[in-house]
Amino acid sequence: MFTKQKLLLLAVSINAALILGGCGESTSSSSGDGFNNGPVSGNGTGTDFNQPALIENITTNVIASTYQEFLQKSELQQQAVELYCQQEIVSESVGGASSQLDEDKLSAKDSWRNAMNIWQQIEIMQIGPLSNDDNALRNKIYSWPIVSTCGVDFDVTFFKEGTVNGAPYDITKRLASRKGLAALEYLLFNDELNHSCSSASQPDGWNNQTEQYRKVVRCEFAGEVAKDINNNAQILVDAWQGTDGYAAILKQAGTTGSDFETEHQAVNVISDAMFYLDSFTKDGKIAAPLGLLVNECGSQACPEIVESKYSANSLNNIINNLIGFEKLLTGDNKGLGFIDYLIDVGDQDTADTMKADVQQAISSTLAYELSLADTLATDPDRVVLTHQEVKKITDKLKADFITSLALELPQTAAGDND
């Protein structure tokens, strides 16, 4: 018999698989003469909007630059975690903490926040390499909402022992839910050193080890996780850029031998990624903890299920989702973006409204005085307002944006009118 919590986890898992797995797949969001045969202007005639220039700017100046920035942040993160771990080892040998240890641990935490903030912008840019193979590469870097802290606790001990089930430990072969940014957050920000496993299967003897031993071993695994994140960030950058990278495939849309018959199909792939703001940001990060969607607390505010709960980085995650969305919408003010496309087809109102709504949502979320979890506990109406502000954006995205540009909804968004 399923408990309410198990049902929730099952629902979240299925929802995540469907949404993430559906990136790039689409289905008609409307019908009628000429629909999805290319964008049409307000008077029903074709448009000569420069779609290749939009693709060029977004793939190069928005997505590639954000991927590259994350690679740089992940390198700094790896270095900071390694420095912190060296101090933990020194602390163990001398039998006490030091001010340098505290400073290096704070630096490691800051490096995680810096990397996570950029990654949350990339969450809105899950195209090509990040959506292939059921989002395998994305999940290796960040698997939320599928995370297993108990699994992380086990892998801490496996890494220390150097083996798993008789085979040499290899983090690249471990489940995504046991590594990546979510695992690193747990290791850096959770000061509870006992394991988190509630089942009969638990890391043998872990809770009986000394406090300092557990700190060092956890930190050693954190270093391995940070290294793996950096390696996967490099894989992402390499898969995106270069003559055979996915950016080049998008830019070749409409040419002989291209994966995309038309340039418009490539534009549609980019627009599909923007729907993360609807299913994950609006629903998973705001509506579910609020209780607008059923959660493990029932149908009420549930602070304990917020994203990034150990670091209290939840609001920054939402803000950076919005920033990533805005970059695609505006072209990051470096060239053509979807705003320019909307204006070209005669929909100035949607262009102006979406831009203003995104800026309002960012500004409003930046104004929070407490963490998302604390605000849910003390002033849930404040979070309801944030949900409404994000919903204004996604309502426009699913209706006027798609219609005006004659784009197709992602398969998982079709028929979703909430």
C-alpha positions in Angstrom: 0.0 0.0 0.0 1.3 3.4 -1.0 1.7 6.1 1.6 1.0 9.7 0.7 4.7 10.5 0.5 5.4 7.5 -1.8 2.5 8.6 -4.1 4.0 12.1 -4.2 7.4 10.8 -5.0 6.0 8.6 -7.7 4.1 11.5 -9.2 7.1 13.8 -9.2 9.3 11.1 -10.8 6.8 10.4 -13.5 6.2 14.2 -14.1 10.0 14.8 -14.3 10.6 12.0 -16.7 7.8 13.1 -19.0 8.8 16.7 -19.0 12.5 16.3 -19.3 12.2 13.4 -21.7 9.8 15.4 -23.9 12.3 18.2 -24.7 12.4 18.6 -28.4 9.2 16.6 -29.0 6.2 18.7 -29.9 2.6 18.5 -30.9 0.3 20.9 -32.6 -1.0 23.5 -30.3 -3.6 24.8 -32.7 -4.8 24.3 -36.2 -5.9 26.1 -39.3 -4.7 27.1 -42.7 -1.0 27.9 -42.7 -0.5 27.0 -39.1 3.1 25.8 -38.3 4.1 26.3 -42.0 6.0 29.3 -40.8 5.2 32.5 -38.8 2.5 34.8 -40.0 2.2 38.5 -39.4 -0.9 40.2 -38.0 -2.4 40.7 -41.5 -1.9 37.0 -42.4 1.0 37.5 -44.8 4.4 35.8 -44.4 7.3 37.4 -42.6 10.9 37.8 -43.7 12.2 37.9 -40.1 15.9 36.8 -40.0 15.5 33.5 -38.2 19.2 32.5 -38.9 20.4 35.6 -37.1 18.2 34.8 -34.1 19.6 31.2 -34.0 23.1 32.5 -34.4 22.8 35.0 -31.5 21.0 32.6 -29.1 23.3 29.6 -29.8 26.5 31.7 -29.6 25.9 34.7 -27.4 23.4 33.3 -25.0 23.6 29.5 -24.7 27.3 29.0 -25.4 28.4 31.8 -23.2 26.2 30.6 -20.3 27.6 27.1 -20.7 31.1 28.4 -20.7 30.5 30.5 -17.6 29.2 27.4 -15.8 32.4 25.5 -16.8 34.4 28.3 -15.3 32.4 28.3 -12.1 32.6 24.5 -11.8 36.4 24.8 -12.1 36.5 27.3 -9.2 34.1 25.2 -7.3 36.4 22.1 -7.6 39.3 24.2 -6.4 37.5 25.6 -3.5 36.2 22.2 -2.3 39.7 20.7 -2.6 41.1 23.6 -0.4 38.4 23.1 2.2 39.0 19.4 2.3 42.8 19.9 2.8 41.9 22.0 5.9 39.6 19.2 7.2 42.4 16.7 6.9 44.7 19.1 8.8 42.1 19.6 11.4 41.8 15.9 11.9 45.6 15.5 12.3 45.9 18.3 14.9 42.7 17.5 16.7 40.9 20.8 16.3 39.3 23.3 13.9 40.8 26.6 12.8 39.8 29.9 11.5 41.3 28.9 8.1 39.0 25.9 8.1 36.0 28.0 8.6 37.1 30.4 5.9 37.7 27.7 3.4 34.4 26.0 4.1 32.6 29.3 3.6 34.5 29.7 0.3 33.5 26.2 -0.8 29.8 27.0 -0.1 30.1 30.3 -1.9 31.6 28.5 -4.9 28.7 26.1 -4.9 26.2 29.0 -4.9 28.0 30.7 -7.8 28.0 27.5 -9.9 24.4 26.7 -9.0 23.2 30.2 -9.9 24.5 29.9 -13.4 23.3 26.3 -13.7 19.8 27.5 -12.9 20.0 29.7 -16.0 21.0 26.7 -18.0 18.0 24.8 -16.8 16.0 27.0 -19.2 18.4 26.1 -22.0 18.1 22.3 -22.1 18.6 21.7 -25.8 20.5 19.1 -27.7 23.2 17.6 -25.4 21.2 18.3 -22.2 18.0 16.7 -23.6 19.5 13.7 -25.4 19.3 10.2 -23.9 16.5 11.1 -21.5 18.5 14.1 -20.2 21.4 11.9 -19.1 24.0 14.7 -19.1 21.7 17.2 -17.5 20.9 14.7 -14.7 24.6 13.9 -14.1 25.2 17.6 -13.3 21.9 18.2 -11.5 19.3 15.5 -11.0 16.6 17.5 -9.1 13.8 16.7 -8.4 15.2 13.1 -8.2 17.7 13.2 -5.3 18.7 10.5 -2.8 20.6 11.8 0.2 20.7 8.2 1.6 22.3 7.2 -1.7 24.9 9.9 -1.3 25.6 8.7 2.3 26.2 5.2 0.9 28.5 6.5 -1.9 30.5 8.4 0.7 31.5 5.1 2.3 31.9 3.3 -1.1 34.3 6.0 -2.3 36.3 5.8 0.9 36.5 2.0 0.5 37.3 2.3 -3.1 35.0 -0.4 -4.2 31.3 -1.1 -4.9 30.0 -4.7 -5.0 33.6 -5.9 -5.6 34.3 -3.5 -8.5 36.5 -0.3 -8.3 34.5 2.8 -7.4 33.8 4.9 -10.5 31.6 8.0 -10.0 30.8 8.2 -13.7 28.9 4.9 -13.4 26.9 5.9 -10.3 23.3 6.9 -10.4 22.7 10.6 -11.1 20.7 11.0 -7.9 23.9 10.3 -5.8 26.1 12.9 -7.4 26.0 16.3 -9.0 25.1 19.7 -7.6 22.4 18.4 -5.4 24.7 15.9 -3.7 27.4 18.5 -3.3 24.9 20.8 -1.6 24.0 18.1 0.8 27.7 17.4 1.6 28.6 21.1 2.1 25.6 22.6 3.8 24.1 19.8 5.9 25.9 19.7 9.2 24.1 16.6 10.4 26.8 13.9 10.2 24.6 10.9 10.8 23.4 9.2 7.6 19.9 10.1 6.4 18.8 6.5 5.6 15.5 5.5 7.2 15.3 2.0 5.6 16.7 -1.2 6.9 19.6 -0.7 4.5 22.1 1.7 6.0 25.8 2.5 5.8 27.3 -0.1 8.1 28.8 1.5 11.3 28.8 5.0 9.9 27.1 6.7 12.8 29.6 5.1 15.2 32.6 6.8 13.6 34.1 9.9 15.1 32.8 13.3 14.1 36.1 14.4 12.6 36.4 11.1 10.6 33.0 11.6 9.1 33.7 15.2 8.2 36.9 14.2 6.4 35.4 11.3 4.5 32.3 13.3 3.5 34.6 16.1 2.3 36.8 13.7 0.3 33.7 12.5 -1.6 32.6 16.1 -2.0 35.9 16.7 -3.9 35.2 13.7 -6.2 31.7 15.0 -6.8 33.0 18.5 -7.6 35.5 17.0 -10.0 32.8 15.0 -11.8 30.6 18.1 -12.2 33.5 20.0 -13.8 34.2 17.0 -16.1 30.6 16.9 -17.2 30.5 20.7 -17.7 33.5 20.3 -20.1 31.6 17.5 -21.9 28.6 19.9 -22.3 30.7 22.7 -23.7 32.5 20.4 -26.1 29.1 18.9 -27.3 27.7 22.3 -27.9 30.5 24.1 -29.7 32.8 23.2 -32.6 32.1 22.2 -36.2 30.2 19.1 -35.2 28.6 20.6 -32.1 24.8 21.0 -31.6 25.0 24.7 -32.1 26.3 24.1 -35.6 23.4 21.7 -36.3 20.9 24.4 -35.3 22.7 27.0 -37.4 22.6 24.7 -40.5 18.8 24.3 -40.3 17.1 24.5 -43.6 20.2 23.6 -45.6 20.7 20.4 -47.6 21.4 17.5 -45.4 20.4 19.4 -42.2 18.7 17.7 -39.3 16.0 20.4 -39.5 14.0 20.8 -42.7 13.4 24.5 -42.0 15.0 27.2 -39.9 11.6 27.5 -38.1 12.0 24.0 -36.8 15.3 24.9 -35.1 13.7 28.0 -33.6 11.0 25.8 -32.2 13.5 23.6 -30.5 14.9 26.6 -28.7 11.4 27.8 -27.7 10.6 24.3 -26.3 13.3 24.8 -23.7 11.6 27.9 -22.3 8.7 25.8 -21.0 10.9 24.7 -18.1 9.6 27.9 -16.5 6.1 26.5 -16.6 6.4 22.9 -15.5 9.4 23.1 -13.2 9.7 26.7 -11.9 6.0 27.5 -11.6 4.8 24.1 -10.6 7.7 22.2 -9.1 9.5 25.0 -7.3 6.5 27.2 -6.3 3.1 25.6 -6.6 4.1 22.2 -5.0 5.7 23.7 -1.8 2.8 26.1 -1.6 0.3 23.2 -1.6 -1.4 24.4 -4.8 -0.3 21.0 -6.0 -0.5 18.0 -3.8 2.7 17.4 -1.8 3.8 15.3 1.1 2.1 17.7 3.6 -1.2 17.3 1.7 -2.6 20.4 0.2 -0.9 23.0 2.4 2.4 24.9 2.5 5.3 22.4 2.9 8.6 24.3 3.5 10.6 21.0 3.8 10.2 20.1 0.1 11.6 23.3 -1.4 14.5 23.0 -3.9 18.0 23.5 -2.4 16.7 23.3 1.1 20.1 22.8 2.8 21.6 25.9 1.3 18.4 28.0 1.4 19.2 28.9 -2.3 15.6 28.3 -3.5 14.8 31.9 -4.3 18.1 32.4 -6.2 17.2 29.3 -8.2 13.8 30.8 -9.2 15.4 34.2 -10.0 18.1 32.6 -12.2 15.4 30.5 -14.0 13.8 33.8 -14.8 17.1 35.4 -15.9 17.8 32.4 -18.2 14.3 32.8 -19.6 14.8 36.5 -20.1 18.1 35.9 -22.0 16.3 33.7 -24.5 13.4 36.1 -24.7 15.6 39.2 -25.4 18.7 37.7 -26.9 20.5 39.0 -23.8 20.6 42.3 -25.6 23.5 41.0 -27.8 21.4 40.4 -30.9 18.1 39.1 -32.0 15.8 37.4 -29.5 12.2 36.2 -29.4 11.1 39.8 -28.5 12.3 40.9 -31.9 10.5 38.1 -33.6 7.2 39.0 -31.9 7.6 42.6 -32.9 8.4 41.6 -36.5 5.2 39.6 -36.8 3.2 42.5 -35.4 2.7 41.4 -31.8 4.3 44.3 -30.0 1.8 43.8 -27.1 3.0 40.3 -26.3 6.7 41.4 -26.6 6.2 44.3 -24.2 4.1 42.4 -21.8 6.3 39.4 -21.5 9.4 41.5 -21.1 7.8 43.6 -18.4 6.3 40.6 -16.6 9.7 38.8 -16.4 11.4 41.9 -15.0 8.6 42.3 -12.5 8.9 38.7 -11.3 12.7 39.0 -10.9 12.4 42.3 -9.0 9.6 41.0 -6.8 11.5 37.8 -5.9 14.7 39.7 -5.2 12.8 41.7 -2.6 12.1 38.7 -0.3 13.6 39.2 3.2 13.5 35.6 4.3 14.3 32.3 2.5 11.5 30.6 0.5 11.1 27.9 3.2 10.8 30.5 6.0 8.4 32.7 3.9 6.2 29.6 3.2 6.0 29.1 7.0 5.4 32.8 8.0 3.8 34.5 4.9 2.6 32.0 2.3 0.6 34.8 0.6 3.9 36.3 -0.4 4.7 33.1 -2.3 1.3 33.0 -3.8 2.0 36.4 -5.4 5.3 35.0 -6.8 3.4 32.1 -8.3 0.9 34.5 -9.9 3.7 36.6 -11.3 5.4 33.6 -12.9 2.1 32.2 -14.1 1.4 35.5 -16.0 4.6 34.8 -18.0 3.8 31.2 -18.7 0.2 31.9 -19.7 1.5 34.3 -22.3 4.1 31.8 -23.4 1.5 29.0 -23.9 -0.9 31.2 -25.8 0.0 34.5 -27.5 3.7 33.7 -27.8 3.1 30.3 -29.5 0.3 31.6 -31.6 2.0 34.7 -32.9 5.2 32.9 -33.9 3.3 29.8 -35.2 5.4 27.6 -33.0 4.4 24.2 -31.6 3.9 23.5 -27.9 6.2 20.9 -26.3 4.3 17.6 -26.1 4.1 17.8 -22.3 2.6 21.4 -22.4 -0.1 20.6 -24.9 -3.5 20.7 -23.3 -2.1 22.2 -20.1 -4.2 25.3 -19.4 -3.5 25.8 -15.7 
